Amino acid sequence: MGITDYRGVLCVNSGTWQAQTAFQKQMNITPTPARAVLLDLQTLNPRILDFN
């Protein structure tokens, strides 16, 4: 999961709710499960909620 600003556009990758899959392990990808992005639409301030 990740949040970035690209040329004035807020980009949010919501991530995943599952643990590492066999394909992710094969591709050497380590996910960050059980996180959600809460975005204040007036200020565009993101907040990360960790449900782990």
C-alpha positions in Angstrom: 0.0 0.0 0.0 1.2 3.5 -0.7 0.2 7.1 -1.1 2.0 9.6 -3.3 1.4 12.9 -5.1 2.2 12.8 -8.8 2.0 16.2 -10.6 -0.8 17.4 -8.4 -2.8 14.1 -8.5 -3.1 12.1 -5.3 -2.4 8.4 -6.0 -3.6 5.9 -3.5 -2.8 2.2 -3.6 -5.1 0.5 -1.2 -2.9 -2.5 -0.7 -4.3 -6.0 0.3 -6.1 -7.8 3.0 -4.5 -11.2 2.4 -1.1 -12.5 3.4 1.7 -13.2 0.9 0.6 -15.5 -1.9 2.7 -18.1 -3.6 3.1 -15.9 -6.7 4.1 -12.9 -4.6 6.7 -15.1 -2.8 8.0 -16.3 -6.2 8.3 -12.7 -7.4 9.9 -11.6 -4.1 7.0 -9.2 -3.2 6.3 -8.6 0.5 2.8 -7.2 1.0 1.6 -5.1 3.9 -1.8 -6.6 4.7 -4.6 -5.3 6.9 -4.1 -1.6 6.3 -6.7 0.9 5.0 -6.3 4.5 3.8 -8.8 7.0 5.3 -8.8 10.2 3.2 -10.2 13.5 4.3 -11.8 14.8 1.1 -11.7 18.4 2.2 -8.0 18.6 3.0 -6.8 15.5 1.1 -4.9 14.4 4.2 -4.5 10.6 4.3 -4.6 8.6 7.4 -3.5 4.9 7.5 -5.5 2.6 9.7 -3.6 -0.6 10.7 -5.9 -3.6 11.5 -3.1 -5.9 12.3 
